[in-house]
């Protein structure tokens, strides 16, 4: 499972850990991804979405049993 947001395409970034002695080591900054049941391409799916997309309302969360309400 890749660490990429399905909505905005946010990916891990590369940066540095810097100690007090200014020693530098490479590291990855991963996006804050959450698995969400959402309406994606007309179907209810579990998708990996970053928290910024969830907060901004780009994702429509579907509660359990919500498929029946969508069909009605």
N, CA, C and O atoms as a CHARMM CRD file, in Angstrom:
* protein
*
  288
    1    1 UNK  N      0.84000  -1.16700   0.00000 PROA 1      0.00000
    2    1 UNK  CA     0.00000   0.00000   0.00000 PROA 1      0.00000
    3    1 UNK  C      0.89300   1.24100   0.00000 PROA 1      0.00000
    4    1 UNK  O      1.67400   1.45600   0.92700 PROA 1      0.00000
    5    2 UNK  N      0.76900   2.04500  -1.04000 PROA 2      0.00000
    6    2 UNK  CA     1.61300   3.22900  -1.15200 PROA 2      0.00000
    7    2 UNK  C      1.08300   4.34300  -0.26100 PROA 2      0.00000
    8    2 UNK  O     -0.10400   4.38400   0.06200 PROA 2      0.00000
    9    3 UNK  N      1.96500   5.23200   0.12500 PROA 3      0.00000
   10    3 UNK  CA     1.60600   6.34000   1.01500 PROA 3      0.00000
   11    3 UNK  C      1.29900   7.57500   0.18700 PROA 3      0.00000
   12    3 UNK  O      1.98800   8.59000   0.27700 PROA 3      0.00000
   13    4 UNK  N      0.23600   7.46900  -0.63400 PROA 4      0.00000
   14    4 UNK  CA    -0.17200   8.56100  -1.51100 PROA 4      0.00000
   15    4 UNK  C     -1.66100   8.82000  -1.29400 PROA 4      0.00000
   16    4 UNK  O     -2.46000   7.88500  -1.24000 PROA 4      0.00000
   17    5 UNK  N     -2.02400  10.08800  -1.17000 PROA 5      0.00000
   18    5 UNK  CA    -3.42900  10.47400  -1.01000 PROA 5      0.00000
   19    5 UNK  C     -4.15800  10.25900  -2.33800 PROA 5      0.00000
   20    5 UNK  O     -3.68200  10.68300  -3.39100 PROA 5      0.00000
   21    6 UNK  N     -5.31900   9.59600  -2.27700 PROA 6      0.00000
   22    6 UNK  CA    -6.09300   9.32300  -3.49400 PROA 6      0.00000
   23    6 UNK  C     -6.74000  10.57600  -4.07200 PROA 6      0.00000
   24    6 UNK  O     -7.06000  10.60600  -5.26100 PROA 6      0.00000
   25    7 UNK  N     -6.93800  11.60900  -3.26100 PROA 7      0.00000
   26    7 UNK  CA    -7.62600  12.80600  -3.72400 PROA 7      0.00000
   27    7 UNK  C     -6.64700  13.81800  -4.31100 PROA 7      0.00000
   28    7 UNK  O     -6.79300  14.23000  -5.46200 PROA 7      0.00000
   29    8 UNK  N     -5.65600  14.21600  -3.53000 PROA 8      0.00000
   30    8 UNK  CA    -4.75800  15.29100  -3.97500 PROA 8      0.00000
   31    8 UNK  C     -3.40800  14.78600  -4.46900 PROA 8      0.00000
   32    8 UNK  O     -2.65200  15.55400  -5.06400 PROA 8      0.00000
   33    9 UNK  N     -3.08300  13.50400  -4.23700 PROA 9      0.00000
   34    9 UNK  CA    -1.81700  12.95900  -4.71900 PROA 9      0.00000
   35    9 UNK  C     -0.61400  13.30700  -3.85900 PROA 9      0.00000
   36    9 UNK  O      0.52600  13.18500  -4.30800 PROA 9      0.00000
   37   10 UNK  N     -0.85800  13.74100  -2.62200 PROA 10     0.00000
   38   10 UNK  CA     0.25000  14.08700  -1.72600 PROA 10     0.00000
   39   10 UNK  C      1.09100  12.84700  -1.44400 PROA 10     0.00000
   40   10 UNK  O      0.55000  11.77800  -1.16300 PROA 10     0.00000
   41   11 UNK  N      2.43500  12.98900  -1.51800 PROA 11     0.00000
   42   11 UNK  CA     3.37000  11.87300  -1.35800 PROA 11     0.00000
   43   11 UNK  C      4.37200  12.19500  -0.25300 PROA 11     0.00000
   44   11 UNK  O      4.43200  13.33000   0.21900 PROA 11     0.00000
   45   12 UNK  N      5.16200  11.19700   0.16200 PROA 12     0.00000
   46   12 UNK  CA     6.22700  11.47800   1.12300 PROA 12     0.00000
   47   12 UNK  C      7.26700  12.42900   0.53400 PROA 12     0.00000
   48   12 UNK  O      7.55100  12.41200  -0.66400 PROA 12     0.00000
   49   13 UNK  N      7.82800  13.26200   1.42000 PROA 13     0.00000
   50   13 UNK  CA     8.89700  14.17800   1.02700 PROA 13     0.00000
   51   13 UNK  C     10.19000  13.72400   1.68900 PROA 13     0.00000
   52   13 UNK  O     10.16100  12.99400   2.68000 PROA 13     0.00000
   53   14 UNK  N     11.32100  14.15200   1.14500 PROA 14     0.00000
   54   14 UNK  CA    12.62300  13.81000   1.70500 PROA 14     0.00000
   55   14 UNK  C     13.18400  15.04100   2.39200 PROA 14     0.00000
   56   14 UNK  O     13.12700  16.15000   1.86200 PROA 14     0.00000
   57   15 UNK  N     13.73100  14.82300   3.58700 PROA 15     0.00000
   58   15 UNK  CA    14.33300  15.92300   4.33000 PROA 15     0.00000
   59   15 UNK  C     15.49600  15.41900   5.15300 PROA 15     0.00000
   60   15 UNK  O     16.04300  14.35200   4.87700 PROA 15     0.00000
   61   16 UNK  N     15.87600  16.17800   6.16000 PROA 16     0.00000
   62   16 UNK  CA    17.03100  15.83800   6.98100 PROA 16     0.00000
   63   16 UNK  C     16.66700  15.83800   8.45600 PROA 16     0.00000
   64   16 UNK  O     15.87900  16.66600   8.91300 PROA 16     0.00000
   65   17 UNK  N     17.26200  14.88300   9.21000 PROA 17     0.00000
   66   17 UNK  CA    17.31300  14.96400  10.66200 PROA 17     0.00000
   67   17 UNK  C     18.59500  15.69900  10.99400 PROA 17     0.00000
   68   17 UNK  O     19.66200  15.32000  10.51200 PROA 17     0.00000
   69   18 UNK  N     18.51500  16.73800  11.80400 PROA 18     0.00000
   70   18 UNK  CA    19.69900  17.50900  12.16200 PROA 18     0.00000
   71   18 UNK  C     19.84700  17.47000  13.67400 PROA 18     0.00000
   72   18 UNK  O     18.95000  17.89700  14.40000 PROA 18     0.00000
   73   19 UNK  N     20.98600  16.95600  14.15300 PROA 19     0.00000
   74   19 UNK  CA    21.22800  16.86500  15.58700 PROA 19     0.00000
   75   19 UNK  C     21.82800  18.16400  16.10700 PROA 19     0.00000
   76   19 UNK  O     22.08700  19.09200  15.34100 PROA 19     0.00000
   77   20 UNK  N     22.04600  18.22100  17.42200 PROA 20     0.00000
   78   20 UNK  CA    22.65100  19.41300  18.02100 PROA 20     0.00000
   79   20 UNK  C     24.06900  19.63200  17.51000 PROA 20     0.00000
   80   20 UNK  O     24.54300  20.76700  17.45300 PROA 20     0.00000
   81   21 UNK  N     24.74600  18.54800  17.13600 PROA 21     0.00000
   82   21 UNK  CA    26.10500  18.66100  16.59700 PROA 21     0.00000
   83   21 UNK  C     26.08500  18.92800  15.09100 PROA 21     0.00000
   84   21 UNK  O     27.13000  18.90800  14.44100 PROA 21     0.00000
   85   22 UNK  N     24.90000  19.17700  14.54000 PROA 22     0.00000
   86   22 UNK  CA    24.69000  19.45500  13.11400 PROA 22     0.00000
   87   22 UNK  C     25.07900  18.27900  12.22200 PROA 22     0.00000
   88   22 UNK  O     25.47200  18.46500  11.07000 PROA 22     0.00000
   89   23 UNK  N     24.96600  17.06100  12.77000 PROA 23     0.00000
   90   23 UNK  CA    25.09500  15.87800  11.92100 PROA 23     0.00000
   91   23 UNK  C     23.77900  15.73200  11.16000 PROA 23     0.00000
   92   23 UNK  O     22.70300  15.93700  11.72200 PROA 23     0.00000
   93   24 UNK  N     23.87000  15.38000   9.88600 PROA 24     0.00000
   94   24 UNK  CA    22.69300  15.34700   9.01900 PROA 24     0.00000
   95   24 UNK  C     22.46000  13.92500   8.53100 PROA 24     0.00000
   96   24 UNK  O     23.36900  13.28000   8.00900 PROA 24     0.00000
   97   25 UNK  N     21.21900  13.43900   8.70700 PROA 25     0.00000
   98   25 UNK  CA    20.80700  12.13900   8.18600 PROA 25     0.00000
   99   25 UNK  C     19.52700  12.32900   7.39100 PROA 25     0.00000
  100   25 UNK  O     18.64700  13.09600   7.78400 PROA 25     0.00000
  101   26 UNK  N     19.42900  11.62500   6.26900 PROA 26     0.00000
  102   26 UNK  CA    18.22400  11.70400   5.44000 PROA 26     0.00000
  103   26 UNK  C     17.05900  11.01700   6.14000 PROA 26     0.00000
  104   26 UNK  O     17.24400  10.03200   6.85500 PROA 26     0.00000
  105   27 UNK  N     15.86100  11.54700   5.92700 PROA 27     0.00000
  106   27 UNK  CA    14.64700  10.94400   6.45100 PROA 27     0.00000
  107   27 UNK  C     13.48600  11.26600   5.52900 PROA 27     0.00000
  108   27 UNK  O     13.59400  12.11900   4.64900 PROA 27     0.00000
  109   28 UNK  N     12.35700  10.56400   5.74300 PROA 28     0.00000
  110   28 UNK  CA    11.14900  10.80600   4.95900 PROA 28     0.00000
  111   28 UNK  C     10.08700  11.43700   5.83800 PROA 28     0.00000
  112   28 UNK  O      9.89600  11.03100   6.98400 PROA 28     0.00000
  113   29 UNK  N      9.39600  12.43400   5.29400 PROA 29     0.00000
  114   29 UNK  CA     8.23500  13.02500   5.94000 PROA 29     0.00000
  115   29 UNK  C      7.00800  12.44800   5.24200 PROA 29     0.00000
  116   29 UNK  O      6.72200  12.79600   4.09600 PROA 29     0.00000
  117   30 UNK  N      6.28000  11.56300   5.93300 PROA 30     0.00000
  118   30 UNK  CA     5.10500  10.92700   5.34500 PROA 30     0.00000
  119   30 UNK  C      3.86500  11.78600   5.58000 PROA 30     0.00000
  120   30 UNK  O      3.74300  12.41200   6.63300 PROA 30     0.00000
  121   31 UNK  N      2.94200  11.82500   4.61500 PROA 31     0.00000
  122   31 UNK  CA     1.68700  12.55100   4.83500 PROA 31     0.00000
  123   31 UNK  C      0.83000  11.81800   5.86600 PROA 31     0.00000
  124   31 UNK  O      0.94500  10.60400   6.03500 PROA 31     0.00000
  125   32 UNK  N     -0.01600  12.56100   6.54100 PROA 32     0.00000
  126   32 UNK  CA    -0.91100  11.99300   7.54900 PROA 32     0.00000
  127   32 UNK  C     -2.12000  11.39900   6.82500 PROA 32     0.00000
  128   32 UNK  O     -3.09900  12.09800   6.56100 PROA 32     0.00000
  129   33 UNK  N     -2.04400  10.10700   6.50800 PROA 33     0.00000
  130   33 UNK  CA    -3.09900   9.43500   5.74700 PROA 33     0.00000
  131   33 UNK  C     -4.01400   8.64900   6.67300 PROA 33     0.00000
  132   33 UNK  O     -3.56600   8.04500   7.64800 PROA 33     0.00000
  133   34 UNK  N     -5.29500   8.66700   6.35400 PROA 34     0.00000
  134   34 UNK  CA    -6.30200   7.92300   7.09800 PROA 34     0.00000
  135   34 UNK  C     -7.10500   7.08400   6.10800 PROA 34     0.00000
  136   34 UNK  O     -7.38100   7.51600   4.98900 PROA 34     0.00000
  137   35 UNK  N     -7.47400   5.87700   6.53900 PROA 35     0.00000
  138   35 UNK  CA    -8.34000   5.03400   5.70100 PROA 35     0.00000
  139   35 UNK  C     -9.78900   5.42700   5.98300 PROA 35     0.00000
  140   35 UNK  O    -10.24600   5.38300   7.12500 PROA 35     0.00000
  141   36 UNK  N    -10.50500   5.81300   4.92000 PROA 36     0.00000
  142   36 UNK  CA   -11.85300   6.36400   5.05800 PROA 36     0.00000
  143   36 UNK  C    -12.79000   5.65500   4.09300 PROA 36     0.00000
  144   36 UNK  O    -12.44000   5.41400   2.93700 PROA 36     0.00000
  145   37 UNK  N    -13.99400   5.32000   4.57900 PROA 37     0.00000
  146   37 UNK  CA   -15.04300   4.83400   3.67900 PROA 37     0.00000
  147   37 UNK  C    -15.65700   6.05800   3.03900 PROA 37     0.00000
  148   37 UNK  O    -16.26900   6.88500   3.71500 PROA 37     0.00000
  149   38 UNK  N    -15.49200   6.17000   1.73800 PROA 38     0.00000
  150   38 UNK  CA   -15.94100   7.38600   1.06200 PROA 38     0.00000
  151   38 UNK  C    -16.48900   7.04400  -0.31000 PROA 38     0.00000
  152   38 UNK  O    -16.26000   5.96000  -0.84500 PROA 38     0.00000
  153   39 UNK  N    -17.21600   7.99600  -0.85800 PROA 39     0.00000
  154   39 UNK  CA   -17.73200   7.88000  -2.21200 PROA 39     0.00000
  155   39 UNK  C    -16.62500   8.30700  -3.16200 PROA 39     0.00000
  156   39 UNK  O    -16.24400   9.47700  -3.19500 PROA 39     0.00000
  157   40 UNK  N    -16.10200   7.34400  -3.94500 PROA 40     0.00000
  158   40 UNK  CA   -14.98600   7.61600  -4.85000 PROA 40     0.00000
  159   40 UNK  C    -15.32000   7.02900  -6.21600 PROA 40     0.00000
  160   40 UNK  O    -15.48000   5.81700  -6.35400 PROA 40     0.00000
  161   41 UNK  N    -15.42300   7.89000  -7.22300 PROA 41     0.00000
  162   41 UNK  CA   -15.77100   7.48100  -8.58800 PROA 41     0.00000
  163   41 UNK  C    -17.10600   6.75200  -8.63600 PROA 41     0.00000
  164   41 UNK  O    -17.26200   5.77400  -9.36600 PROA 41     0.00000
  165   42 UNK  N    -18.07300   7.23800  -7.85100 PROA 42     0.00000
  166   42 UNK  CA   -19.41500   6.68100  -7.88100 PROA 42     0.00000
  167   42 UNK  C    -19.61700   5.42400  -7.07200 PROA 42     0.00000
  168   42 UNK  O    -20.71600   4.86800  -7.08000 PROA 42     0.00000
  169   43 UNK  N    -18.58800   4.94500  -6.36300 PROA 43     0.00000
  170   43 UNK  CA   -18.70200   3.73500  -5.56600 PROA 43     0.00000
  171   43 UNK  C    -18.22600   4.00800  -4.15100 PROA 43     0.00000
  172   43 UNK  O    -17.39600   4.88900  -3.92300 PROA 43     0.00000
  173   44 UNK  N    -18.76000   3.24300  -3.19600 PROA 44     0.00000
  174   44 UNK  CA   -18.28600   3.34200  -1.82000 PROA 44     0.00000
  175   44 UNK  C    -17.04700   2.47000  -1.70000 PROA 44     0.00000
  176   44 UNK  O    -17.10400   1.26000  -1.91900 PROA 44     0.00000
  177   45 UNK  N    -15.92200   3.09600  -1.34900 PROA 45     0.00000
  178   45 UNK  CA   -14.65200   2.38400  -1.24200 PROA 45     0.00000
  179   45 UNK  C    -13.93200   2.83700   0.01000 PROA 45     0.00000
  180   45 UNK  O    -14.19800   3.91600   0.54100 PROA 45     0.00000
  181   46 UNK  N    -13.00300   1.99200   0.48400 PROA 46     0.00000
  182   46 UNK  CA   -12.07400   2.41700   1.52100 PROA 46     0.00000
  183   46 UNK  C    -10.85300   2.97100   0.80800 PROA 46     0.00000
  184   46 UNK  O    -10.16800   2.25100   0.08100 PROA 46     0.00000
  185   47 UNK  N    -10.58400   4.24600   1.01600 PROA 47     0.00000
  186   47 UNK  CA    -9.45900   4.87800   0.33900 PROA 47     0.00000
  187   47 UNK  C     -8.56300   5.55700   1.36400 PROA 47     0.00000
  188   47 UNK  O     -9.00300   5.92100   2.45500 PROA 47     0.00000
  189   48 UNK  N     -7.29400   5.72100   0.98800 PROA 48     0.00000
  190   48 UNK  CA    -6.32800   6.42000   1.82500 PROA 48     0.00000
  191   48 UNK  C     -6.35500   7.89600   1.44000 PROA 48     0.00000
  192   48 UNK  O     -6.08100   8.25600   0.29500 PROA 48     0.00000
  193   49 UNK  N     -6.69300   8.75300   2.41800 PROA 49     0.00000
  194   49 UNK  CA    -6.86600  10.17900   2.16900 PROA 49     0.00000
  195   49 UNK  C     -6.09400  10.94800   3.23300 PROA 49     0.00000
  196   49 UNK  O     -6.08300  10.56000   4.40100 PROA 49     0.00000
  197   50 UNK  N     -5.44800  12.04000   2.82500 PROA 50     0.00000
  198   50 UNK  CA    -4.73300  12.86400   3.80300 PROA 50     0.00000
  199   50 UNK  C     -5.73900  13.66600   4.62700 PROA 50     0.00000
  200   50 UNK  O     -6.85900  13.92300   4.18500 PROA 50     0.00000
  201   51 UNK  N     -5.32300  14.05300   5.82500 PROA 51     0.00000
  202   51 UNK  CA    -6.22800  14.75200   6.73300 PROA 51     0.00000
  203   51 UNK  C     -6.60200  16.13200   6.21400 PROA 51     0.00000
  204   51 UNK  O     -7.67100  16.64100   6.55100 PROA 51     0.00000
  205   52 UNK  N     -5.76700  16.73900   5.41900 PROA 52     0.00000
  206   52 UNK  CA    -6.10900  18.05300   4.86200 PROA 52     0.00000
  207   52 UNK  C     -7.30900  17.93300   3.91900 PROA 52     0.00000
  208   52 UNK  O     -8.17800  18.80500   3.91600 PROA 52     0.00000
  209   53 UNK  N     -7.36500  16.86300   3.12000 PROA 53     0.00000
  210   53 UNK  CA    -8.51200  16.65700   2.22700 PROA 53     0.00000
  211   53 UNK  C     -9.78200  16.37000   3.02700 PROA 53     0.00000
  212   53 UNK  O    -10.86700  16.81000   2.64500 PROA 53     0.00000
  213   54 UNK  N     -9.65400  15.63400   4.13600 PROA 54     0.00000
  214   54 UNK  CA   -10.81800  15.34400   4.97100 PROA 54     0.00000
  215   54 UNK  C    -11.34600  16.63200   5.59200 PROA 54     0.00000
  216   54 UNK  O    -12.55300  16.87800   5.57900 PROA 54     0.00000
  217   55 UNK  N    -10.45200  17.45400   6.13400 PROA 55     0.00000
  218   55 UNK  CA   -10.86400  18.68800   6.80500 PROA 55     0.00000
  219   55 UNK  C    -11.44800  19.71100   5.83700 PROA 55     0.00000
  220   55 UNK  O    -12.35500  20.46100   6.19700 PROA 55     0.00000
  221   56 UNK  N    -10.93300  19.74400   4.61200 PROA 56     0.00000
  222   56 UNK  CA   -11.40100  20.74200   3.65400 PROA 56     0.00000
  223   56 UNK  C    -12.69900  20.33000   2.96500 PROA 56     0.00000
  224   56 UNK  O    -13.26900  21.11500   2.20700 PROA 56     0.00000
  225   57 UNK  N    -13.17600  19.10700   3.21700 PROA 57     0.00000
  226   57 UNK  CA   -14.45400  18.67800   2.66400 PROA 57     0.00000
  227   57 UNK  C    -14.36200  18.10300   1.26600 PROA 57     0.00000
  228   57 UNK  O    -15.38200  17.98400   0.58700 PROA 57     0.00000
  229   58 UNK  N    -13.16500  17.74100   0.81200 PROA 58     0.00000
  230   58 UNK  CA   -13.02100  17.14300  -0.51500 PROA 58     0.00000
  231   58 UNK  C    -13.48000  15.69500  -0.53700 PROA 58     0.00000
  232   58 UNK  O    -13.64300  15.11100  -1.60900 PROA 58     0.00000
  233   59 UNK  N    -13.69300  15.10300   0.65000 PROA 59     0.00000
  234   59 UNK  CA   -14.08400  13.70300   0.76300 PROA 59     0.00000
  235   59 UNK  C    -15.46100  13.64600   1.40800 PROA 59     0.00000
  236   59 UNK  O    -15.70700  14.30800   2.41700 PROA 59     0.00000
  237   60 UNK  N    -16.35400  12.85900   0.82700 PROA 60     0.00000
  238   60 UNK  CA   -17.67400  12.65400   1.40800 PROA 60     0.00000
  239   60 UNK  C    -17.66400  11.31800   2.13500 PROA 60     0.00000
  240   60 UNK  O    -17.71900  10.26000   1.50800 PROA 60     0.00000
  241   61 UNK  N    -17.59200  11.37200   3.47000 PROA 61     0.00000
  242   61 UNK  CA   -17.56300  10.14800   4.26300 PROA 61     0.00000
  243   61 UNK  C    -18.92600   9.46700   4.20700 PROA 61     0.00000
  244   61 UNK  O    -19.96300  10.13000   4.19400 PROA 61     0.00000
  245   62 UNK  N    -18.91200   8.14000   4.17400 PROA 62     0.00000
  246   62 UNK  CA   -20.13300   7.34800   4.14500 PROA 62     0.00000
  247   62 UNK  C    -20.17300   6.51500   5.42100 PROA 62     0.00000
  248   62 UNK  O    -19.25800   5.72400   5.64900 PROA 62     0.00000
  249   63 UNK  N    -21.20700   6.66400   6.27200 PROA 63     0.00000
  250   63 UNK  CA   -21.29600   5.83200   7.47400 PROA 63     0.00000
  251   63 UNK  C    -21.65400   4.39900   7.09900 PROA 63     0.00000
  252   63 UNK  O    -22.13500   4.14100   5.99600 PROA 63     0.00000
  253   64 UNK  N    -21.41900   3.47200   8.02000 PROA 64     0.00000
  254   64 UNK  CA   -21.77300   2.07600   7.77300 PROA 64     0.00000
  255   64 UNK  C    -23.28300   1.98000   7.59600 PROA 64     0.00000
  256   64 UNK  O    -24.04300   2.53400   8.39100 PROA 64     0.00000
  257   65 UNK  N    -23.71100   1.28600   6.56500 PROA 65     0.00000
  258   65 UNK  CA   -25.12500   1.21100   6.22900 PROA 65     0.00000
  259   65 UNK  C    -25.58700   2.39200   5.39900 PROA 65     0.00000
  260   65 UNK  O    -26.77300   2.50100   5.08800 PROA 65     0.00000
  261   66 UNK  N    -24.68500   3.26600   5.04100 PROA 66     0.00000
  262   66 UNK  CA   -25.04200   4.45700   4.28700 PROA 66     0.00000
  263   66 UNK  C    -25.30400   4.20200   2.81900 PROA 66     0.00000
  264   66 UNK  O    -25.86600   5.05600   2.13400 PROA 66     0.00000
  265   67 UNK  N    -24.89900   3.01700   2.31300 PROA 67     0.00000
  266   67 UNK  CA   -25.13400   2.71100   0.89800 PROA 67     0.00000
  267   67 UNK  C    -26.62600   2.61900   0.61400 PROA 67     0.00000
  268   67 UNK  O    -27.08200   2.98200  -0.47000 PROA 67     0.00000
  269   68 UNK  N    -27.39100   2.12800   1.60100 PROA 68     0.00000
  270   68 UNK  CA   -28.83600   1.99500   1.41500 PROA 68     0.00000
  271   68 UNK  C    -29.48300   3.37100   1.28400 PROA 68     0.00000
  272   68 UNK  O    -30.41500   3.55500   0.50000 PROA 68     0.00000
  273   69 UNK  N    -28.98100   4.33700   2.05800 PROA 69     0.00000
  274   69 UNK  CA   -29.53800   5.68200   1.99500 PROA 69     0.00000
  275   69 UNK  C    -29.19300   6.35400   0.67000 PROA 69     0.00000
  276   69 UNK  O    -29.98100   7.14200   0.14800 PROA 69     0.00000
  277   70 UNK  N    -28.00100   6.03900   0.11900 PROA 70     0.00000
  278   70 UNK  CA   -27.61300   6.61600  -1.16600 PROA 70     0.00000
  279   70 UNK  C    -28.49500   6.09500  -2.29000 PROA 70     0.00000
  280   70 UNK  O    -28.83800   6.83600  -3.21100 PROA 70     0.00000
  281   71 UNK  N    -28.86800   4.80200  -2.21200 PROA 71     0.00000
  282   71 UNK  CA   -29.67500   4.19400  -3.26400 PROA 71     0.00000
  283   71 UNK  C    -31.11500   4.72100  -3.23700 PROA 71     0.00000
  284   71 UNK  O    -31.77400   4.79200  -4.27500 PROA 71     0.00000
  285   72 UNK  N    -31.59200   5.08500  -2.05700 PROA 72     0.00000
  286   72 UNK  CA   -32.99200   5.52900  -1.92800 PROA 72     0.00000
  287   72 UNK  C    -33.20100   6.94300  -2.41600 PROA 72     0.00000
  288   72 UNK  O    -34.32100   7.45200  -2.37000 PROA 72     0.00000
